[in-house]
Structures are given as C-alpha cells and as structure tokens.
Amino acid sequence: MTDDPVRATRRRIARGARLATRAGYACYGASSVAVVWGASRGFGPVVSAVGTVGLVAGSVLLAPAIIVNYAVRAAEKEDRAAGL
C-alpha cells in the first residue's frame, strides 16, 4: 500500500509543530524560572534578558504551532469523515 503524499506531508508538518510546541513551552518555563529567580535574588541584566527572550521566543514559537496543530487535526478529522 502506497502512502498518500498529502498525509505524509501533513505528518511532517505535525511533527514540526509538536517540536515547536515543546520548544515554546520550554522557553516559557525558562522565562518563568528567570522571573522567579529575579524576584527572589534580584533582577540583573542576564536574568532580565533570559526572562524577556524566553517570553518572546515562546510566544513566537507557540502561537503558530498551536494553530498548525489544530489545522492538522481538523484535516485528519475531515479525511476520516469523508472516508479517506
């Protein structure tokens, strides 16, 4: 049985979106740790930079990844409903 090229592409895109989701949440985690550290020990330039960069990078990675995950799931659901 040959694999449908559309589904193969969809799987590759979903894999990338999952990786971006994990990286985005990791950035949010690093940002959270930096903010807690800064609140308890003082906000130096490095702690502030890690907190800010983690928040921005997490947002840039996570927002599109969530949308792509929903799109892939909807396409798969539509394919199943159509009997494909």
PyMOL commands that set and color helices and strands:
alter all, ss='L'
color gray80, all
select helices_A, chain A and resi 5-41+45-81
alter helices_A, ss='H'
color red, helices_A
deselect
rebuild
show_as cartoon
